């Protein structure tokens, strides 16, 4: 059997039911304080693709509507990823995320960090509070992941086995410390780190795929990859597709909801159209993410 791709968001539940799944696990979802999210949306409102297009936010809705939309599509678990762009911001974001998790039971408790003297202490506090996932954004934060202030953070996260969703690639725009080399040094120093490379590695697909195959706890998330929008900018190299087909265990489902310029269902349709089969889709769209977040198996 080859499952049919979803025909729009309303058809997403049919898609995962046809796969025999209890729903979807989306590892890359953003919920933030309203003022912060509006600044993120303002950034994308000013952004233009190389073909002269823009980045219209498909789900520019209030928080309650966005949660309801995910639930209606059958997303049974999702994080509330946020990220700082300056010192003194991460602890405040973590307090907000803790409140969000407390009032949103299907959300995986999330936290973030920044290279600052307090980082190890508030990361330790977040782990003590049973946070299930962290977010690092090297492009927006414009920080070096090799910063000595982060060395104890990476060691602590590696020891705890709690995943960190990391935007380390250079797409959609490069930063001073994006690309494979800076984060490869972090992995070399912390080979057990449970890192998820966002966007399949952005512009440096091959190098990040090599890291995912080299380190046992490194995965890639599908966020925006293979979609028509991303194919216009940085199409995934066709010669690497057989490697992805052979290694579903290295890949987890992610979308970047709500900050995407197309319907949620399009990300799922793009995965179906890879032609890797239903077992691959079951692993990527649910099982790997459930295992990553410590959810009960289906």
C-alpha positions as a Markdown table, in Angstrom:
| # | Residue | x | y | z |
|---|---|---|---|---|
| 1 | Unk | 0.0 | 0.0 | 0.0 |
| 2 | Unk | 1.1 | 3.5 | -0.7 |
| 3 | Unk | -0.7 | 6.2 | 1.2 |
| 4 | Unk | -2.2 | 9.1 | -0.7 |
| 5 | Unk | -0.9 | 12.5 | 0.3 |
| 6 | Unk | -3.3 | 14.7 | 2.2 |
| 7 | Unk | -5.5 | 16.9 | 0.1 |
| 8 | Unk | -5.4 | 20.0 | 2.3 |
| 9 | Unk | -5.3 | 20.3 | 6.1 |
| 10 | Unk | -8.7 | 18.9 | 6.6 |
| 11 | Unk | -7.5 | 15.6 | 5.1 |
| 12 | Unk | -4.5 | 15.3 | 7.4 |
| 13 | Unk | -6.3 | 12.9 | 9.8 |
| 14 | Unk | -7.2 | 10.6 | 7.0 |
| 15 | Unk | -3.5 | 10.5 | 6.0 |
| 16 | Unk | -2.2 | 9.4 | 9.4 |
| 17 | Unk | -5.1 | 7.0 | 9.9 |
| 18 | Unk | -4.3 | 5.3 | 6.6 |
| 19 | Unk | -0.8 | 4.8 | 7.9 |
| 20 | Unk | -2.2 | 3.2 | 11.0 |
| 21 | Unk | -0.9 | 5.9 | 13.3 |
| 22 | Unk | -2.5 | 7.5 | 16.3 |
| 23 | Unk | -1.6 | 11.0 | 15.0 |
| 24 | Unk | 1.5 | 13.0 | 14.2 |
| 25 | Unk | 4.5 | 14.1 | 16.3 |
| 26 | Unk | 5.8 | 17.4 | 15.0 |
| 27 | Unk | 9.2 | 18.1 | 16.4 |
| 28 | Unk | 9.5 | 21.7 | 15.1 |
| 29 | Unk | 6.7 | 24.0 | 16.1 |
| 30 | Unk | 6.9 | 27.5 | 17.5 |
| 31 | Unk | 4.9 | 29.1 | 20.2 |
| 32 | Unk | 6.3 | 32.2 | 21.8 |
| 33 | Unk | 5.2 | 35.3 | 23.8 |
| 34 | Unk | 2.9 | 37.3 | 21.5 |
| 35 | Unk | 5.2 | 40.3 | 21.2 |
| 36 | Unk | 8.1 | 38.0 | 20.2 |
| 37 | Unk | 6.1 | 36.1 | 17.7 |
| 38 | Unk | 4.9 | 39.3 | 16.1 |
| 39 | Unk | 8.6 | 40.4 | 15.6 |
| 40 | Unk | 9.3 | 37.0 | 14.0 |
| 41 | Unk | 6.4 | 37.6 | 11.6 |
| 42 | Unk | 7.6 | 41.1 | 10.9 |
| 43 | Unk | 11.0 | 39.6 | 9.9 |
| 44 | Unk | 9.3 | 37.3 | 7.4 |
| 45 | Unk | 7.1 | 40.1 | 6.1 |
| 46 | Unk | 10.2 | 41.9 | 5.0 |
| 47 | Unk | 11.8 | 38.7 | 3.6 |
| 48 | Unk | 11.9 | 37.9 | -0.1 |
| 49 | Unk | 13.0 | 34.8 | -1.9 |
| 50 | Unk | 15.5 | 34.7 | -4.7 |
| 51 | Unk | 12.7 | 34.4 | -7.3 |
| 52 | Unk | 11.1 | 37.7 | -6.1 |
| 53 | Unk | 8.5 | 36.1 | -3.9 |
| 54 | Unk | 7.8 | 36.6 | -0.3 |
| 55 | Unk | 7.2 | 34.6 | 2.9 |
| 56 | Unk | 3.5 | 35.0 | 3.7 |
| 57 | Unk | 2.7 | 33.5 | 7.2 |
| 58 | Unk | 0.0 | 30.8 | 6.5 |
| 59 | Unk | -1.2 | 30.6 | 10.1 |
| 60 | Unk | -1.2 | 34.2 | 11.4 |
| 61 | Unk | -3.7 | 33.4 | 14.1 |
| 62 | Unk | -4.1 | 33.9 | 17.8 |
| 63 | Unk | -2.5 | 31.3 | 20.1 |
| 64 | Unk | -5.8 | 29.4 | 20.9 |
| 65 | Unk | -6.6 | 29.1 | 17.2 |
| 66 | Unk | -3.2 | 27.7 | 16.4 |
| 67 | Unk | -3.4 | 25.1 | 19.2 |
| 68 | Unk | -6.9 | 24.1 | 18.0 |
| 69 | Unk | -5.7 | 23.8 | 14.4 |
| 70 | Unk | -2.8 | 21.4 | 15.4 |
| 71 | Unk | -5.3 | 19.3 | 17.4 |
| 72 | Unk | -7.8 | 19.2 | 14.6 |
| 73 | Unk | -5.1 | 17.9 | 12.3 |
| 74 | Unk | -4.2 | 15.2 | 14.8 |
| 75 | Unk | -0.8 | 16.5 | 16.0 |
| 76 | Unk | -0.6 | 14.6 | 19.2 |
| 77 | Unk | 2.7 | 16.2 | 20.5 |
| 78 | Unk | 4.6 | 19.3 | 19.6 |
| 79 | Unk | 7.1 | 21.6 | 21.3 |
| 80 | Unk | 6.8 | 25.4 | 21.9 |
| 81 | Unk | 10.2 | 26.3 | 20.5 |
| 82 | Unk | 11.5 | 29.8 | 21.2 |
| 83 | Unk | 14.9 | 31.3 | 21.0 |
| 84 | Unk | 16.7 | 34.5 | 22.2 |
| 85 | Unk | 18.7 | 37.0 | 20.1 |
| 86 | Unk | 20.4 | 38.7 | 23.0 |
| 87 | Unk | 21.6 | 38.1 | 26.6 |
| 88 | Unk | 19.1 | 38.2 | 29.4 |
| 89 | Unk | 16.3 | 36.9 | 27.3 |
| 90 | Unk | 16.5 | 33.1 | 27.5 |
| 91 | Unk | 15.4 | 32.8 | 31.2 |
| 92 | Unk | 12.3 | 34.9 | 30.5 |
| 93 | Unk | 11.4 | 32.8 | 27.5 |
| 94 | Unk | 11.8 | 29.7 | 29.6 |
| 95 | Unk | 9.4 | 31.0 | 32.2 |
| 96 | Unk | 6.9 | 31.7 | 29.5 |
| 97 | Unk | 7.4 | 28.3 | 27.9 |
| 98 | Unk | 6.9 | 26.6 | 31.3 |
| 99 | Unk | 3.6 | 28.3 | 31.7 |
| 100 | Unk | 2.6 | 27.3 | 28.2 |
| 101 | Unk | 3.4 | 23.7 | 28.8 |
| 102 | Unk | 1.4 | 23.7 | 32.1 |
| 103 | Unk | -1.7 | 24.8 | 30.3 |
| 104 | Unk | -1.2 | 22.8 | 27.1 |
| 105 | Unk | -0.9 | 19.1 | 27.9 |
| 106 | Unk | -0.1 | 18.0 | 24.4 |
| 107 | Unk | 2.9 | 20.3 | 24.2 |
| 108 | Unk | 6.3 | 19.0 | 25.0 |
| 109 | Unk | 7.9 | 21.2 | 27.7 |
| 110 | Unk | 10.5 | 23.4 | 26.0 |
| 111 | Unk | 13.4 | 25.7 | 26.9 |
| 112 | Unk | 16.3 | 27.6 | 25.3 |
| 113 | Unk | 19.6 | 29.1 | 26.1 |
| 114 | Unk | 22.2 | 31.8 | 25.1 |
| 115 | Unk | 25.9 | 32.1 | 25.7 |
| 116 | Unk | 25.9 | 34.0 | 29.0 |
| 117 | Unk | 27.2 | 33.3 | 32.5 |
| 118 | Unk | 23.8 | 32.2 | 33.8 |
| 119 | Unk | 23.1 | 29.7 | 31.0 |
| 120 | Unk | 24.3 | 26.5 | 32.8 |
| 121 | Unk | 22.2 | 27.3 | 35.9 |
| 122 | Unk | 18.9 | 28.0 | 34.1 |
| 123 | Unk | 19.5 | 25.0 | 31.8 |
| 124 | Unk | 20.0 | 22.8 | 34.9 |
| 125 | Unk | 16.8 | 24.3 | 36.4 |
| 126 | Unk | 14.9 | 23.5 | 33.2 |
| 127 | Unk | 16.1 | 19.9 | 33.3 |
| 128 | Unk | 15.1 | 19.6 | 36.9 |
| 129 | Unk | 11.7 | 20.7 | 35.9 |
| 130 | Unk | 11.5 | 17.9 | 33.3 |
| 131 | Unk | 11.8 | 20.0 | 30.1 |
| 132 | Unk | 11.7 | 17.6 | 27.2 |
| 133 | Unk | 13.4 | 19.6 | 24.4 |
| 134 | Unk | 15.6 | 22.6 | 24.0 |
| 135 | Unk | 16.0 | 25.0 | 21.1 |
| 136 | Unk | 19.2 | 26.6 | 19.8 |
| 137 | Unk | 19.2 | 29.1 | 16.9 |
| 138 | Unk | 22.7 | 29.9 | 15.7 |
| 139 | Unk | 21.4 | 32.2 | 12.9 |
| 140 | Unk | 19.1 | 34.4 | 14.9 |
| 141 | Unk | 21.2 | 34.3 | 18.0 |
| 142 | Unk | 24.4 | 35.0 | 16.0 |
| 143 | Unk | 26.5 | 33.1 | 18.5 |
| 144 | Unk | 29.3 | 30.6 | 18.3 |
| 145 | Unk | 28.1 | 27.3 | 19.7 |
| 146 | Unk | 31.8 | 26.7 | 20.7 |
| 147 | Unk | 31.6 | 29.7 | 23.1 |
| 148 | Unk | 33.1 | 28.5 | 26.4 |
| 149 | Unk | 30.0 | 29.8 | 28.2 |
| 150 | Unk | 28.1 | 27.0 | 26.4 |
| 151 | Unk | 30.5 | 24.2 | 27.1 |
| 152 | Unk | 28.8 | 23.2 | 30.4 |
| 153 | Unk | 25.4 | 23.5 | 28.7 |
| 154 | Unk | 26.3 | 21.0 | 25.9 |
| 155 | Unk | 27.9 | 18.6 | 28.5 |
| 156 | Unk | 24.8 | 18.8 | 30.7 |
| 157 | Unk | 22.4 | 18.2 | 27.8 |
| 158 | Unk | 24.5 | 15.3 | 26.4 |
| 159 | Unk | 24.5 | 13.7 | 29.9 |
| 160 | Unk | 20.7 | 14.2 | 30.3 |
| 161 | Unk | 19.9 | 12.8 | 26.8 |
| 162 | Unk | 17.4 | 15.6 | 26.3 |
| 163 | Unk | 17.2 | 16.7 | 22.6 |
| 164 | Unk | 18.1 | 20.1 | 21.3 |
| 165 | Unk | 16.6 | 21.3 | 18.1 |
| 166 | Unk | 19.4 | 23.3 | 16.5 |
| 167 | Unk | 19.2 | 25.7 | 13.6 |
| 168 | Unk | 22.8 | 25.3 | 12.5 |
| 169 | Unk | 22.5 | 25.5 | 8.7 |
| 170 | Unk | 22.9 | 28.6 | 6.6 |
| 171 | Unk | 19.4 | 28.7 | 5.2 |
| 172 | Unk | 17.4 | 30.8 | 4.6 |
| 173 | Unk | 20.1 | 33.3 | 5.3 |
| 174 | Unk | 23.6 | 32.6 | 6.6 |
| 175 | Unk | 24.8 | 33.9 | 10.0 |
| 176 | Unk | 28.3 | 34.4 | 11.3 |
| 177 | Unk | 28.4 | 30.9 | 12.9 |
| 178 | Unk | 26.1 | 28.9 | 10.7 |
| 179 | Unk | 27.3 | 26.0 | 8.6 |
| 180 | Unk | 28.6 | 22.5 | 9.6 |
| 181 | Unk | 32.0 | 23.4 | 11.1 |
| 182 | Unk | 31.0 | 25.2 | 14.3 |
| 183 | Unk | 28.4 | 22.6 | 15.3 |
| 184 | Unk | 30.6 | 19.7 | 14.2 |
| 185 | Unk | 33.0 | 20.9 | 16.9 |
| 186 | Unk | 30.3 | 20.7 | 19.5 |
| 187 | Unk | 29.5 | 17.2 | 18.5 |
| 188 | Unk | 33.1 | 16.1 | 18.5 |
| 189 | Unk | 33.4 | 17.3 | 22.1 |
| 190 | Unk | 29.9 | 15.9 | 23.1 |
| 191 | Unk | 29.4 | 12.8 | 20.9 |
| 192 | Unk | 26.4 | 11.6 | 22.8 |
| 193 | Unk | 24.5 | 14.8 | 22.4 |
| 194 | Unk | 20.9 | 14.3 | 21.2 |
| 195 | Unk | 20.9 | 17.0 | 18.6 |
| 196 | Unk | 18.2 | 17.5 | 15.9 |
| 197 | Unk | 19.5 | 19.5 | 13.0 |
| 198 | Unk | 16.7 | 21.7 | 11.8 |
| 199 | Unk | 15.7 | 21.9 | 8.1 |
| 200 | Unk | 17.7 | 18.8 | 7.2 |
| 201 | Unk | 20.7 | 21.1 | 7.5 |
| 202 | Unk | 19.5 | 24.1 | 5.5 |
| 203 | Unk | 21.9 | 24.8 | 2.7 |
| 204 | Unk | 24.6 | 22.3 | 3.7 |
| 205 | Unk | 22.6 | 19.1 | 3.3 |
| 206 | Unk | 25.4 | 16.7 | 2.6 |
| 207 | Unk | 27.6 | 17.8 | 5.5 |
| 208 | Unk | 24.9 | 17.6 | 8.1 |
| 209 | Unk | 23.7 | 14.2 | 6.8 |
| 210 | Unk | 27.2 | 13.0 | 7.3 |
| 211 | Unk | 27.1 | 14.2 | 10.9 |
| 212 | Unk | 23.7 | 12.5 | 11.5 |
| 213 | Unk | 25.2 | 9.2 | 10.2 |
| 214 | Unk | 28.4 | 9.6 | 12.3 |
| 215 | Unk | 26.9 | 10.4 | 15.7 |
| 216 | Unk | 24.4 | 8.0 | 17.2 |
| 217 | Unk | 22.0 | 10.6 | 18.7 |
| 218 | Unk | 22.0 | 13.1 | 15.9 |
| 219 | Unk | 18.9 | 13.4 | 13.7 |
| 220 | Unk | 17.6 | 15.7 | 10.9 |
| 221 | Unk | 14.2 | 17.3 | 10.9 |
| 222 | Unk | 12.2 | 17.6 | 7.7 |
| 223 | Unk | 11.2 | 21.2 | 8.4 |
| 224 | Unk | 10.4 | 22.9 | 5.1 |
| 225 | Unk | 12.6 | 20.5 | 3.2 |
| 226 | Unk | 11.3 | 19.0 | -0.1 |
| 227 | Unk | 8.5 | 21.6 | -0.3 |
| 228 | Unk | 7.9 | 23.6 | -3.4 |
| 229 | Unk | 8.9 | 26.8 | -1.5 |
| 230 | Unk | 12.3 | 25.3 | -0.4 |
| 231 | Unk | 12.9 | 23.6 | -3.7 |
| 232 | Unk | 12.9 | 27.0 | -5.4 |
| 233 | Unk | 15.8 | 28.1 | -3.1 |
| 234 | Unk | 17.8 | 25.0 | -2.1 |
| 235 | Unk | 16.5 | 21.7 | -3.5 |
| 236 | Unk | 17.7 | 18.7 | -1.6 |
| 237 | Unk | 20.4 | 17.0 | -3.6 |
| 238 | Unk | 18.9 | 14.1 | -5.5 |
| 239 | Unk | 22.0 | 11.9 | -5.1 |
| 240 | Unk | 21.4 | 12.0 | -1.3 |
| 241 | Unk | 17.8 | 10.8 | -1.4 |
| 242 | Unk | 18.7 | 7.0 | -1.5 |
| 243 | Unk | 20.7 | 7.6 | 1.8 |
| 244 | Unk | 17.6 | 9.1 | 3.4 |
| 245 | Unk | 15.4 | 6.2 | 2.2 |
| 246 | Unk | 17.8 | 3.8 | 3.8 |
| 247 | Unk | 18.0 | 5.6 | 7.1 |
| 248 | Unk | 14.6 | 6.6 | 8.3 |
| 249 | Unk | 15.8 | 6.3 | 11.9 |
| 250 | Unk | 17.9 | 9.5 | 11.4 |
| 251 | Unk | 14.9 | 11.7 | 10.5 |
| 252 | Unk | 12.1 | 13.2 | 12.4 |
| 253 | Unk | 9.0 | 15.2 | 11.2 |
| 254 | Unk | 9.1 | 19.0 | 11.6 |
| 255 | Unk | 7.2 | 21.8 | 10.0 |
| 256 | Unk | 8.0 | 25.3 | 11.4 |
| 257 | Unk | 4.3 | 25.8 | 12.1 |
| 258 | Unk | 2.9 | 28.5 | 12.2 |
| 259 | Unk | 5.7 | 30.4 | 10.4 |
| 260 | Unk | 5.3 | 28.7 | 7.0 |
| 261 | Unk | 4.2 | 30.1 | 3.6 |
| 262 | Unk | 2.1 | 27.2 | 2.5 |
| 263 | Unk | -0.5 | 24.8 | 4.1 |
| 264 | Unk | 0.6 | 22.4 | 6.7 |
| 265 | Unk | -0.5 | 19.5 | 4.6 |
| 266 | Unk | 2.0 | 20.4 | 1.9 |
| 267 | Unk | 4.9 | 19.3 | 4.1 |
| 268 | Unk | 3.3 | 15.9 | 4.5 |
| 269 | Unk | 2.5 | 15.7 | 0.8 |
| 270 | Unk | 6.2 | 16.5 | 0.0 |
| 271 | Unk | 7.3 | 13.6 | 2.1 |
| 272 | Unk | 4.9 | 11.2 | 0.4 |
| 273 | Unk | 6.1 | 12.3 | -3.0 |
| 274 | Unk | 9.7 | 11.2 | -2.1 |
| 275 | Unk | 8.4 | 7.7 | -2.7 |
| 276 | Unk | 10.1 | 6.1 | 0.2 |
| 277 | Unk | 7.1 | 4.1 | 1.2 |
| 278 | Unk | 4.6 | 3.8 | 4.1 |
| 279 | Unk | 7.0 | 2.2 | 6.7 |
| 280 | Unk | 9.4 | 5.2 | 6.2 |
| 281 | Unk | 6.5 | 7.6 | 6.6 |
| 282 | Unk | 5.3 | 5.9 | 9.8 |
| 283 | Unk | 8.8 | 6.1 | 11.3 |
| 284 | Unk | 9.3 | 9.8 | 10.3 |
| 285 | Unk | 5.9 | 11.2 | 10.9 |
| 286 | Unk | 5.3 | 9.6 | 14.3 |
| 287 | Unk | 7.5 | 6.9 | 15.7 |
| 288 | Unk | 10.9 | 8.6 | 15.7 |
| 289 | Unk | 9.5 | 11.8 | 17.2 |
| 290 | Unk | 7.6 | 9.8 | 19.9 |
| 291 | Unk | 10.8 | 8.1 | 20.8 |
| 292 | Unk | 12.7 | 11.4 | 20.9 |
| 293 | Unk | 10.2 | 12.9 | 23.3 |
| 294 | Unk | 9.7 | 9.8 | 25.4 |
| 295 | Unk | 6.1 | 9.3 | 24.4 |
| 296 | Unk | 4.4 | 5.8 | 24.7 |
| 297 | Unk | 4.9 | 3.8 | 21.5 |
| 298 | Unk | 1.9 | 3.3 | 19.2 |
